[in-house]
Amino acid sequence: MNKPFKVIIPFVILLMGTNLQAREISGVKLPEQIELIKQNLPLNGAGIRSKFIFDIYSGALYLPKKTHNIKQILAMAGPKRVLMHILI
């Protein structure tokens, strides 16, 4: 696993500290699941990054199974997806 991926996953997990399972975050519609390599990945969590009064981006994490344990996420085999929507 390359270094940028190891940095992005914990960062996105920190963003979802409130454990949001919403389908819409700051006007960005997030599907409850996506298909990647012929496998459905459920939405594990999502969050928004704000700086001062500005919403910078929203992020969503899709995994083969739902978990909030960072060690399990990094060790999890199979496809994973981080979606980021720039809002500014």
N, CA, C and O of each residue as an XYZ file, in Angstrom:
352
protein
N       0.860     -1.167      0.000
C       0.000      0.000      0.000
C       0.910      1.235      0.000
O       1.848      1.326      0.792
N       0.626      2.164     -0.882
C       1.498      3.332     -0.963
C       1.188      4.335      0.149
O       0.115      4.304      0.752
N       2.138      5.212      0.404
C       2.043      6.150      1.518
C       0.861      7.116      1.413
O       0.189      7.330      2.422
N       0.563      7.722      0.232
C      -0.582      8.638      0.187
C      -1.893      7.972      0.600
O      -2.733      8.602      1.243
N      -2.073      6.692      0.233
C      -3.303      5.997      0.598
C      -3.386      5.820      2.111
O      -4.465      5.943      2.691
N      -2.255      5.534      2.753
C      -2.233      5.366      4.200
C      -2.524      6.674      4.919
O      -2.997      6.658      6.055
N      -2.253      7.793      4.288
C      -2.527      9.100      4.888
C      -3.978      9.501      4.649
O      -4.606     10.078      5.537
N      -4.518      9.213      3.483
C      -5.880      9.642      3.140
C      -6.931      8.916      3.964
O      -7.865      9.550      4.454
N      -6.806      7.609      4.129
C      -7.829      6.834      4.843
C      -8.002      7.327      6.286
O      -9.135      7.605      6.682
N      -6.947      7.448      7.084
C      -7.178      7.954      8.445
C      -7.755      9.364      8.455
O      -8.562      9.697      9.323
N      -7.352     10.189      7.501
C      -7.864     11.547      7.418
C      -9.367     11.546      7.163
O     -10.105     12.302      7.795
N      -9.819     10.711      6.251
C     -11.255     10.627      5.957
C     -12.009     10.073      7.157
O     -13.125     10.506      7.445
N     -11.408      9.121      7.855
C     -12.070      8.565      9.038
C     -12.199      9.635     10.120
O     -13.208      9.681     10.824
N     -11.202     10.487     10.259
C     -11.312     11.585     11.213
C     -12.430     12.540     10.826
O     -13.107     13.094     11.692
N     -12.623     12.733      9.531
C     -13.692     13.614      9.069
C     -15.063     13.080      9.434
O     -16.001     13.852      9.633
N     -15.184     11.774      9.521
C     -16.489     11.199      9.812
C     -16.665     10.958     11.299
O     -17.379     10.038     11.698
N     -16.034     11.761     12.111
C     -16.118     11.614     13.553
C     -17.538     11.642     14.081
O     -17.815     11.037     15.117
N     -18.431     12.316     13.413
C     -19.825     12.343     13.845
C     -20.611     11.161     13.310
O     -21.812     11.054     13.559
N     -19.946     10.264     12.573
C     -20.561      9.059     12.033
C     -21.787      9.384     11.170
O     -22.857      8.803     11.350
N     -21.616     10.298     10.256
C     -22.694     10.670      9.360
C     -22.957      9.552      8.357
O     -22.020      9.053      7.734
N     -24.186      9.161      8.197
C     -24.558      8.182      7.198
C     -25.564      8.812      6.236
O     -26.420      8.124      5.679
N     -25.452     10.110      6.052
C     -26.386     10.848      5.216
C     -26.126     10.580      3.742
O     -25.023     10.212      3.339
N     -27.162     10.772      2.962
C     -27.031     10.648      1.514
C     -26.657     11.971      0.878
O     -26.247     12.008     -0.282
N     -26.792     13.050      1.617
C     -26.437     14.362      1.081
C     -25.651     15.135      2.126
O     -26.081     15.280      3.270
N     -24.497     15.626      1.713
C     -23.651     16.404      2.610
C     -23.292     17.693      1.887
O     -22.656     17.671      0.833
N     -23.701     18.797      2.455
C     -23.414     20.116      1.898
C     -23.784     20.208      0.420
O     -23.043     20.772     -0.385
N     -24.931     19.649      0.082
C     -25.423     19.709     -1.291
C     -24.863     18.644     -2.220
O     -25.252     18.588     -3.386
N     -23.956     17.794     -1.733
C     -23.373     16.723     -2.549
C     -24.130     15.433     -2.251
O     -24.166     14.984     -1.106
N     -24.726     14.846     -3.261
C     -25.469     13.599     -3.080
C     -24.512     12.421     -3.156
O     -23.759     12.269     -4.118
N     -24.556     11.586     -2.116
C     -23.707     10.409     -2.029
C     -24.573      9.163     -2.063
O     -25.504      9.038     -1.268
N     -24.284      8.237     -2.972
C     -25.068      7.000     -2.992
C     -24.783      6.153     -1.762
O     -23.676      6.198     -1.227
N     -25.765      5.381     -1.305
C     -25.577      4.497     -0.157
C     -24.596      3.378     -0.470
O     -23.966      2.836      0.438
N     -24.460      3.025     -1.747
C     -23.463      2.035     -2.154
C     -23.060      2.302     -3.590
O     -23.805      2.910     -4.359
N     -21.862      1.835     -3.941
C     -21.361      1.960     -5.302
C     -20.887      0.591     -5.765
O     -20.639     -0.296     -4.948
N     -20.762      0.422     -7.070
C     -20.232     -0.816     -7.610
C     -18.826     -0.548     -8.121
O     -18.607      0.360     -8.922
N     -17.882     -1.344     -7.652
C     -16.493     -1.213     -8.045
C     -15.952     -2.611     -8.282
O     -15.978     -3.452     -7.384
N     -15.467     -2.859     -9.477
C     -14.945     -4.173     -9.868
C     -15.982     -5.261     -9.583
O     -15.669     -6.292     -8.988
N     -17.199     -5.019    -10.010
C     -18.320     -5.958     -9.875
C     -18.602     -6.356     -8.434
O     -19.071     -7.464     -8.172
N     -18.315     -5.454     -7.500
C     -18.614     -5.680     -6.090
C     -19.282     -4.427     -5.542
O     -18.809     -3.314     -5.775
N     -20.381     -4.606     -4.815
C     -21.055     -3.466     -4.202
C     -20.342     -3.086     -2.911
O     -20.077     -3.935     -2.061
N     -20.039     -1.804     -2.779
C     -19.388     -1.280     -1.586
C     -20.352     -0.331     -0.879
O     -20.750      0.678     -1.461
N     -20.734     -0.630      0.356
C     -21.626      0.275      1.080
C     -20.874      1.512      1.587
O     -19.664      1.479      1.816
N     -21.619      2.583      1.752
C     -21.072      3.810      2.320
C     -20.725      3.546      3.777
O     -21.599      3.219      4.580
N     -19.454      3.688      4.115
C     -18.995      3.442      5.477
C     -19.102      4.712      6.329
O     -19.376      4.634      7.526
N     -18.890      5.853      5.727
C     -18.977      7.111      6.455
C     -18.663      8.268      5.538
O     -18.091      8.087      4.463
N     -19.038      9.453      5.966
C     -18.808     10.647      5.157
C     -18.646     11.843      6.079
O     -19.088     11.824      7.227
N     -18.016     12.867      5.567
C     -17.816     14.064      6.372
C     -17.495     15.251      5.493
O     -17.384     15.130      4.273
N     -17.347     16.386      6.121
C     -17.073     17.613      5.390
C     -15.915     18.338      6.071
O     -15.816     18.353      7.298
N     -15.059     18.924      5.281
C     -13.913     19.698      5.782
C     -14.239     21.170      5.616
O     -14.500     21.637      4.507
N     -14.221     21.894      6.719
C     -14.492     23.332      6.697
C     -13.275     24.078      7.208
O     -12.550     23.591      8.076
N     -13.063     25.245      6.670
C     -11.992     26.129      7.125
C     -12.611     27.502      7.321
O     -13.095     28.107      6.364
N     -12.602     27.993      8.537
C     -13.278     29.231      8.916
C     -14.762     29.078      8.609
O     -15.416     28.233      9.221
N     -15.318     29.855      7.692
C     -16.741     29.731      7.370
C     -16.966     29.028      6.039
O     -18.102     28.936      5.574
N     -15.903     28.533      5.423
C     -16.009     27.935      4.097
C     -15.987     26.412      4.166
O     -15.168     25.826      4.875
N     -16.891     25.779      3.428
C     -16.840     24.333      3.236
C     -15.857     24.058      2.108
O     -16.052     24.534      0.990
N     -14.810     23.299      2.386
C     -13.740     23.063      1.416
C     -14.057     21.849      0.539
O     -14.065     21.948     -0.688
N     -14.317     20.709      1.174
C     -14.661     19.505      0.404
C     -15.451     18.543      1.279
O     -15.414     18.617      2.507
N     -16.162     17.644      0.623
C     -16.816     16.547      1.330
C     -16.126     15.268      0.892
O     -15.652     15.157     -0.238
N     -16.076     14.313      1.795
C     -15.434     13.043      1.504
C     -16.314     11.892      1.939
O     -17.067     12.003      2.906
N     -16.219     10.794      1.226
C     -16.983      9.593      1.554
C     -16.070      8.385      1.416
O     -15.213      8.338      0.533
N     -16.261      7.409      2.295
C     -15.459      6.194      2.292
C     -16.371      5.003      2.043
O     -17.343      4.787      2.767
N     -16.048      4.235      1.011
C     -16.788      3.025      0.660
C     -15.868      1.823      0.867
O     -14.745      1.794      0.364
N     -16.361      0.829      1.616
C     -15.585     -0.372      1.939
C     -16.424     -1.620      1.691
O     -17.650     -1.531      1.618
N     -15.778     -2.797      1.557
C     -16.546     -4.034      1.375
C     -17.481     -4.336      2.546
O     -18.560     -4.890      2.339
N     -17.083     -3.977      3.784
C     -17.975     -4.129      4.939
C     -17.771     -2.936      5.858
O     -16.684     -2.360      5.908
N     -18.815     -2.569      6.582
C     -18.762     -1.391      7.443
C     -17.938     -1.663      8.694
O     -18.112     -2.684      9.360
N     -17.044     -0.739      8.999
C     -16.240     -0.781     10.216
C     -15.697      0.618     10.480
O     -15.568      1.428      9.562
N     -15.383      0.891     11.733
C     -14.779      2.179     12.100
C     -13.407      1.974     12.737
O     -12.829      2.909     13.291
N     -12.892      0.759     12.657
C     -11.586      0.436     13.204
C     -10.527      0.668     12.132
O     -10.530     -0.008     11.103
N      -9.623      1.616     12.365
C      -8.630      1.993     11.362
C      -7.724      0.829     10.996
O      -7.356      0.690      9.829
N      -7.352     -0.012     11.957
C      -6.490     -1.158     11.657
C      -7.189     -2.150     10.738
O      -6.565     -2.708      9.835
N      -8.476     -2.374     10.963
C      -9.234     -3.270     10.090
C      -9.361     -2.680      8.689
O      -9.268     -3.408      7.700
N      -9.571     -1.379      8.596
C      -9.724     -0.738      7.289
C      -8.432     -0.838      6.489
O      -8.466     -1.169      5.304
N      -7.301     -0.560      7.117
C      -6.032     -0.624      6.404
C      -5.657     -2.051      6.016
O      -5.009     -2.260      4.991
N      -6.059     -3.043      6.828
C      -5.727     -4.435      6.540
C      -6.763     -5.112      5.640
O      -6.527     -6.218      5.154
N      -7.902     -4.461      5.414
C      -8.997     -5.060      4.663
C      -8.584     -5.344      3.221
O      -8.041     -4.481      2.532
N      -8.849     -6.560      2.787
C      -8.566     -6.938      1.404
C      -9.733     -6.513      0.512
O     -10.849     -6.308      0.990
N      -9.468     -6.388     -0.760
C     -10.524     -6.063     -1.708
C     -10.562     -4.587     -2.043
O      -9.748     -3.808     -1.547
N     -11.503     -4.206     -2.881
C     -11.580     -2.814     -3.328
C     -12.077     -1.880     -2.229
O     -12.881     -2.259     -1.377
N     -11.576     -0.658     -2.275
C     -12.007      0.418     -1.380
C     -12.088      1.682     -2.230
O     -11.424      1.786     -3.261
N     -12.893      2.629     -1.799
C     -12.980      3.865     -2.578
C     -13.189      5.049     -1.649
O     -14.002      5.005     -0.725
N     -12.435      6.107     -1.915
C     -12.612      7.387     -1.242
C     -13.087      8.366     -2.307
O     -12.402      8.574     -3.308
N     -14.246      8.964     -2.100
C     -14.759      9.985     -3.015
C     -14.628     11.335     -2.348
O     -15.023     11.515     -1.196
N     -14.074     12.278     -3.077
C     -13.938     13.634     -2.571
C     -14.566     14.594     -3.569
O     -14.309     14.512     -4.770
N     -15.387     15.499     -3.064
C     -16.030     16.524     -3.898
C     -15.551     17.886     -3.401
O     -15.803     18.268     -2.258
N     -14.858     18.608     -4.274
C     -14.391     19.946     -3.930
C     -15.589     20.892     -3.970
O     -16.338     20.906     -4.947
N     -15.770     21.679     -2.914
C     -16.954     22.515     -2.795
C     -16.692     23.995     -3.062
O     -17.644     24.750     -3.263
N     -15.442     24.431     -3.071
C     -15.191     25.862     -3.288
C     -14.869     26.151     -4.735
O     -14.631     27.304     -5.096
